[in-house]
């Protein structure tokens, strides 16, 4: 574990188990020697983890974690062993309680040196390097009772820790991954966090898991994650910010070395709720497709969606509704106050879907109706291609851009697959909105209500971001930035050069008045930080590049950038999945061949503006460019069906079904029985051979504690450190 990264979260508690087959060796002690024929628990096929639950309460940064784990032995022999909790450098754990099947168990804390000796001994004797990930950490040690055949052991742990605040963010992390002690899926997996704070809570962010988050006012929230039959490959990570009455800004950074540019994420968060007099009054214009193709369930759902919007107007908002088919109709000749919403709903109920699709006329009518003195939000919903009036997508876009006031924002909803994705995507991108595709198995009213709930209360528009003191670049999203809404947050990913103190200045308009918010931050000039940040930036960057190719055509420089970013950071899209099996990506020739292959794949995916393939491409690019967490590593089934119908090993995947893995900030791909660092350049690097479990092998850990994360991948690993390639080979 990178020492600097550990210091940023010094009170995190990590868990690892090494259970031994009974009779092979006694329970491990600090000075114990393991028998050579002892088998590690995590390769013993008879033991599985049935339940892994964690319940966390945080009160003013004091976290109490309660863990429940149920291990079941469906093998023929009993199993026993030792329970090890590796601790980060400087960790201080209080209120440690451990029970095994309801009986209290004595545990002791080991310093980092003693823990390292135990890790080394386990790795030497067990011939599995999984524990090396925790080199540099202390540990808690406790005995575990034997698990009899066809029996289970329940382990309960409770511990407390103080969560530090860094740059206005509180960070909690929990060892949810289980590959250190079992390679089998976990039957029931869950983590639930409840936070209460004396200070208002701003940003809530998890780079590791897609959480369900419920805010209980401004000072508390709940977050949860559940899964079944899953092999978690990442620890749980949660950040939350301490907010103020104004818009708050929080910074996270990562730098691989002092000689390279760094990466950052900037989280901009308004208050969860604001007083009515601080919410910007807006004009909402719904532009609804009434063509014959909408007839039936789609039309019923669309009308319900419009009613939802009308029911959730703010008191000072105004609205109008435009329906279009062959031509268009409007509810009223001008914008109406929110009090007239019920009359508009009755009008919508009396309409039926029929006729063609005149998109151009409807959008121009909306732009003409927009008041240049107020924020104009246009919700545009269609299920088809333009068939009436102006039908050329490029001409429609030009017409709308020429007619639109600068304060207009367009949010698009493409219903079904027979829509012009090029037109819809360019509309929302040109007008700083957002786009959603409602697939045939999804409901229109649910998608519209979800989006409108996020944008119903704007608090800052025409936003500009400036950073003084440090050079930042390649920010995503780029200027102009989208508007900021109450209860939401804006996450910006980017690069920075030399570190140092900086002033972040956020400016925008509030009801026509210019407002400026400033925050003092520090961009580190040394190595370390949060390793997910480079991959998050790369995920977004690839999404932006894919979208540029979709909408503007191929460009050799864009293709080259996508391929190199995909290789370096392991961001695999539906159009670059071939990189998983490309055998020669470690040479310049291989990269050039990958670019050629990508162009062929992209031609098929990007050549059409409509259809299911086009919608898939649009959703993929949009999802990547707006991602709030890095893309997860892909997996492949380790077995495939042979010609005779019997399962055979899939050579493209490792024995446990993985084709790509992340370790620290590195990406490794599986090639011919080895994990290879994508930083490796076969044209210019000569690997230094190191035999697995030799003295030279353990000396590699002295290069940097982070090397342990790379070695933990297995007994055949090729990695690059400070420009030198090392190849660890089996004995």
ChimeraX attribute file (.defattr): number of C-alpha atoms within 10 A of each C-alpha:
attribute: neighborCount
match mode: 1-to-1
recipient: residues
	/A:1	22
	/A:2	23
	/A:3	18
	/A:4	17
	/A:5	19
	/A:6	21
	/A:7	16
	/A:8	18
	/A:9	22
	/A:10	20
	/A:11	24
	/A:12	24
	/A:13	23
	/A:14	20
	/A:15	19
	/A:16	22
	/A:17	22
	/A:18	24
	/A:19	27
	/A:20	27
	/A:21	20
	/A:22	18
	/A:23	12
	/A:24	15
	/A:25	18
	/A:26	17
	/A:27	20
	/A:28	22
	/A:29	13
	/A:30	11
	/A:31	10
	/A:32	12
	/A:33	14
	/A:34	21
	/A:35	15
	/A:36	13
	/A:37	12
	/A:38	18
	/A:39	22
	/A:40	21
	/A:41	23
	/A:42	22
	/A:43	17
	/A:44	18
	/A:45	13
	/A:46	17
	/A:47	27
	/A:48	23
	/A:49	24
	/A:50	21
	/A:51	19
	/A:52	19
	/A:53	18
	/A:54	21
	/A:55	16
	/A:56	22
	/A:57	18
	/A:58	20
	/A:59	14
	/A:60	14
	/A:61	19
	/A:62	16
	/A:63	20
	/A:64	20
	/A:65	20
	/A:66	19
	/A:67	17
	/A:68	15
	/A:69	19
	/A:70	20
	/A:71	18
	/A:72	20
	/A:73	23
	/A:74	17
	/A:75	17
	/A:76	10
	/A:77	15
	/A:78	19
	/A:79	24
	/A:80	22
	/A:81	23
	/A:82	18
	/A:83	22
	/A:84	27
	/A:85	22
	/A:86	30
	/A:87	28
	/A:88	27
	/A:89	24
	/A:90	16
	/A:91	20
	/A:92	14
	/A:93	16
	/A:94	12
	/A:95	11
	/A:96	17
	/A:97	15
	/A:98	20
	/A:99	16
	/A:100	17
	/A:101	15
	/A:102	11
	/A:103	10
	/A:104	13
	/A:105	17
	/A:106	12
	/A:107	16
	/A:108	11
	/A:109	17
	/A:110	20
	/A:111	17
	/A:112	20
	/A:113	14
	/A:114	15
	/A:115	25
	/A:116	21
	/A:117	14
	/A:118	23
	/A:119	22
	/A:120	17
	/A:121	16
	/A:122	24
	/A:123	18
	/A:124	17
	/A:125	17
	/A:126	21
	/A:127	17
	/A:128	22
	/A:129	23
	/A:130	25
	/A:131	24
	/A:132	25
	/A:133	24
	/A:134	27
	/A:135	29
	/A:136	26
	/A:137	25
	/A:138	23
	/A:139	29
	/A:140	21
	/A:141	21
	/A:142	19
	/A:143	18
	/A:144	21
	/A:145	17
	/A:146	19
	/A:147	24
	/A:148	18
	/A:149	16
	/A:150	14
	/A:151	14
	/A:152	19
	/A:153	20
	/A:154	17
	/A:155	23
	/A:156	21
	/A:157	18
	/A:158	18
	/A:159	17
	/A:160	21
	/A:161	22
	/A:162	20
	/A:163	20
	/A:164	16
	/A:165	16
	/A:166	14
	/A:167	14
	/A:168	19
	/A:169	24
	/A:170	18
	/A:171	21
	/A:172	24
	/A:173	18
	/A:174	18
	/A:175	18
	/A:176	21
	/A:177	18
	/A:178	23
	/A:179	17
	/A:180	20
	/A:181	22
	/A:182	22
	/A:183	19
	/A:184	19
	/A:185	17
	/A:186	22
	/A:187	16
	/A:188	17
	/A:189	22
	/A:190	15
	/A:191	20
	/A:192	17
	/A:193	20
	/A:194	19
	/A:195	21
	/A:196	19
	/A:197	16
	/A:198	12
	/A:199	14
	/A:200	17
	/A:201	24
	/A:202	30
	/A:203	25
	/A:204	20
	/A:205	22
	/A:206	18
	/A:207	18
	/A:208	19
	/A:209	18
	/A:210	14
	/A:211	17
	/A:212	11
	/A:213	15
	/A:214	12
	/A:215	16
	/A:216	12
	/A:217	11
	/A:218	18
	/A:219	17
	/A:220	18
	/A:221	18
	/A:222	17
	/A:223	19
	/A:224	16
	/A:225	15
	/A:226	15
	/A:227	13
	/A:228	13
	/A:229	13
	/A:230	14
	/A:231	18
	/A:232	17
	/A:233	17
	/A:234	16
	/A:235	14
	/A:236	18
	/A:237	16
	/A:238	19
	/A:239	16
	/A:240	20
	/A:241	24
	/A:242	21
	/A:243	23
	/A:244	15
	/A:245	12
	/A:246	12
	/A:247	22
	/A:248	22
	/A:249	30
	/A:250	24
	/A:251	21
	/A:252	20
	/A:253	24
	/A:254	26
	/A:255	27
	/A:256	18
	/A:257	13
	/A:258	15
	/A:259	12
	/A:260	14
	/A:261	16
	/A:262	27
	/A:263	30
	/A:264	24
	/A:265	22
	/A:266	17
	/A:267	20
	/A:268	19
	/A:269	26
	/A:270	25
	/A:271	23
	/A:272	21
	/A:273	16
	/A:274	15
	/A:275	7
	/A:276	12
	/A:277	9
	/A:278	15
	/A:279	20
	/A:280	23
	/A:281	23
	/A:282	22
	/A:283	25
	/A:284	26
	/A:285	23
	/A:286	23
	/A:287	26
	/A:288	25
	/A:289	29
	/A:290	29
	/A:291	23
	/A:292	17
	/A:293	18
	/A:294	22
	/A:295	13
	/A:296	11
	/A:297	11
	/A:298	19
	/A:299	21
	/A:300	16
	/A:301	17
	/A:302	24
	/A:303	18
	/A:304	20
	/A:305	21
	/A:306	22
	/A:307	20
	/A:308	18
	/A:309	20
	/A:310	23
	/A:311	14
	/A:312	15
	/A:313	22
	/A:314	18
	/A:315	11
	/A:316	15
	/A:317	20
	/A:318	23
	/A:319	27
	/A:320	26
	/A:321	25
	/A:322	20
	/A:323	24
	/A:324	25
	/A:325	25
	/A:326	19
	/A:327	18
	/A:328	19
	/A:329	17
	/A:330	16
	/A:331	17
	/A:332	12
	/A:333	9
	/A:334	14
	/A:335	18
	/A:336	18
	/A:337	16
	/A:338	21
	/A:339	17
	/A:340	13
	/A:341	20
	/A:342	13
	/A:343	10
	/A:344	20
	/A:345	19
	/A:346	11
	/A:347	12
	/A:348	18
	/A:349	12
	/A:350	7
	/A:351	12
	/A:352	15
	/A:353	19
	/A:354	16
	/A:355	18
	/A:356	21
	/A:357	28
	/A:358	24
	/A:359	30
	/A:360	23
	/A:361	20
	/A:362	22
	/A:363	26
	/A:364	17
	/A:365	17
	/A:366	26
	/A:367	20
	/A:368	13
	/A:369	17
	/A:370	25
	/A:371	16
	/A:372	14
	/A:373	12
	/A:374	17
	/A:375	23
	/A:376	26
	/A:377	23
	/A:378	26
	/A:379	24
	/A:380	25
	/A:381	25
	/A:382	26
	/A:383	23
	/A:384	22
	/A:385	20
	/A:386	20
	/A:387	16
	/A:388	16
	/A:389	15
	/A:390	16
	/A:391	15
	/A:392	13
	/A:393	19
	/A:394	12
	/A:395	13
	/A:396	21
	/A:397	17
	/A:398	11
	/A:399	16
	/A:400	19
	/A:401	17
	/A:402	11
	/A:403	15
	/A:404	20
	/A:405	18
	/A:406	13
	/A:407	17
	/A:408	21
	/A:409	24
	/A:410	21
	/A:411	24
	/A:412	25
	/A:413	24
	/A:414	23
	/A:415	23
	/A:416	21
	/A:417	20
	/A:418	17
	/A:419	23
	/A:420	21
	/A:421	27
	/A:422	21
	/A:423	20
	/A:424	26
	/A:425	24
	/A:426	18
	/A:427	24
	/A:428	20
	/A:429	16
	/A:430	14
	/A:431	21
	/A:432	19
	/A:433	21
	/A:434	20
	/A:435	22
	/A:436	20
	/A:437	23
	/A:438	20
	/A:439	15
	/A:440	11
	/A:441	7
	/A:442	12
	/A:443	16
	/A:444	27
	/A:445	20
	/A:446	15
	/A:447	15
	/A:448	24
	/A:449	17
	/A:450	11
	/A:451	15
	/A:452	17
	/A:453	14
	/A:454	15
	/A:455	17
	/A:456	22
	/A:457	23
	/A:458	21
	/A:459	23
	/A:460	26
	/A:461	22
	/A:462	18
	/A:463	18
	/A:464	16
	/A:465	16
	/A:466	11
	/A:467	16
	/A:468	12
	/A:469	15
	/A:470	17
	/A:471	14
	/A:472	20
	/A:473	13
	/A:474	13
	/A:475	19
	/A:476	20
	/A:477	18
	/A:478	13
	/A:479	12
	/A:480	13
	/A:481	17
	/A:482	20
	/A:483	19
	/A:484	23
	/A:485	24
	/A:486	21
	/A:487	22
	/A:488	20
	/A:489	22
	/A:490	19
	/A:491	20
	/A:492	20
	/A:493	28
	/A:494	24
	/A:495	21
	/A:496	22
	/A:497	19
	/A:498	17
	/A:499	19
	/A:500	13
	/A:501	14
	/A:502	16
	/A:503	15
	/A:504	22
	/A:505	16
	/A:506	20
	/A:507	18
	/A:508	20
	/A:509	17
	/A:510	17
	/A:511	19
	/A:512	13
	/A:513	8
	/A:514	13
	/A:515	14
	/A:516	13
	/A:517	14
	/A:518	16
	/A:519	15
	/A:520	15
	/A:521	19
	/A:522	17
	/A:523	24
	/A:524	20
	/A:525	20
	/A:526	17
	/A:527	17
	/A:528	21
	/A:529	23
	/A:530	21
	/A:531	19
	/A:532	19
	/A:533	25
	/A:534	24
	/A:535	25
	/A:536	26
	/A:537	28
	/A:538	26
	/A:539	29
	/A:540	29
	/A:541	25
	/A:542	25
	/A:543	24
	/A:544	22
	/A:545	19
	/A:546	28
	/A:547	24
	/A:548	15
	/A:549	17
	/A:550	24
	/A:551	17
	/A:552	10
	/A:553	13
	/A:554	17
	/A:555	12
	/A:556	12
	/A:557	9
	/A:558	16
	/A:559	21
	/A:560	18
	/A:561	15
	/A:562	24
	/A:563	24
	/A:564	19
	/A:565	18
	/A:566	23
	/A:567	24
	/A:568	18
	/A:569	24
	/A:570	28
	/A:571	28
	/A:572	23
	/A:573	21
	/A:574	13
	/A:575	20
	/A:576	20
	/A:577	15
	/A:578	15
	/A:579	23
	/A:580	22
	/A:581	15
	/A:582	17
	/A:583	16
	/A:584	16
	/A:585	22
	/A:586	18
	/A:587	15
	/A:588	13
	/A:589	12
	/A:590	14
	/A:591	19
	/A:592	16
	/A:593	15
	/A:594	24
	/A:595	21
	/A:596	16
	/A:597	18
	/A:598	20
	/A:599	20
	/A:600	12
	/A:601	16
	/A:602	20
	/A:603	16
	/A:604	12
	/A:605	19
	/A:606	25
	/A:607	13
	/A:608	17
	/A:609	22
	/A:610	21
	/A:611	14
	/A:612	15
	/A:613	16
	/A:614	23
	/A:615	26
	/A:616	19
	/A:617	23
	/A:618	27
	/A:619	19
	/A:620	17
	/A:621	25
	/A:622	20
	/A:623	16
	/A:624	25
	/A:625	23
	/A:626	20
	/A:627	18
	/A:628	22
	/A:629	20
	/A:630	22
	/A:631	22
	/A:632	17
	/A:633	17
	/A:634	16
	/A:635	15
	/A:636	16
	/A:637	15
	/A:638	18
	/A:639	18
	/A:640	14
	/A:641	11
	/A:642	11
	/A:643	8
	/A:644	7
	/A:645	8
	/A:646	9
	/A:647	12
	/A:648	13
	/A:649	15
	/A:650	16
	/A:651	17
	/A:652	22
	/A:653	23
	/A:654	23
	/A:655	14
	/A:656	13
	/A:657	17
	/A:658	17
	/A:659	23
	/A:660	23
	/A:661	21
	/A:662	21
	/A:663	19
	/A:664	19
	/A:665	19
	/A:666	21
	/A:667	24
	/A:668	27
	/A:669	26
	/A:670	21
	/A:671	19
	/A:672	12
	/A:673	14
	/A:674	20
	/A:675	26
	/A:676	23
	/A:677	26
	/A:678	21
	/A:679	19
	/A:680	24
	/A:681	17
	/A:682	14
	/A:683	10
	/A:684	8
	/A:685	13
	/A:686	13
	/A:687	17
	/A:688	12
	/A:689	14
	/A:690	22
	/A:691	16
	/A:692	23
	/A:693	20
	/A:694	13
	/A:695	10
	/A:696	13
	/A:697	18
	/A:698	18
	/A:699	10
	/A:700	16
	/A:701	18
	/A:702	13
	/A:703	12
	/A:704	14
	/A:705	20
	/A:706	23
	/A:707	22
	/A:708	26
	/A:709	23
	/A:710	28
	/A:711	27
	/A:712	19
	/A:713	20
	/A:714	17
	/A:715	22
	/A:716	18
	/A:717	24
	/A:718	24
	/A:719	24
	/A:720	20
	/A:721	13
	/A:722	7
	/A:723	11
	/A:724	12
	/A:725	20
	/A:726	21
	/A:727	22
	/A:728	25
	/A:729	17
	/A:730	15
	/A:731	10
